[in-house]
Amino acid sequence: MTAPLYNKEILRLAASVADRPRLASPCATAERRSPTCGSRVIIDISVDDDGRVTEFGQEVRACALGQASAVLLGRGIIGR
């Protein structure tokens, strides 16, 4: 492998992870932890009557890859 693991785009995404506070009254909450590195992500969602996500919150304690992934999820989940 010759490419660096943490490139500029990954680091840029990871730096913007704090924009989604946890929800006060979510419809559902999930928590996942990586046994490999100890990264932990908790997500909260609220959905409408059709099952589409209307609100999303998260708490992320993760490496740059986990943080960047959380940012991408947050950008695309509303309305799904």
Secondary structure, DSSP 8 states (H G I E B T S, - for coil): --S-SS-HHHHHHHHTGGG----SS-SEEEEEE-TTT--EEEEEEEE-TTS-EEEEEEEEE--HHHHHHHHHHHHH-TT-
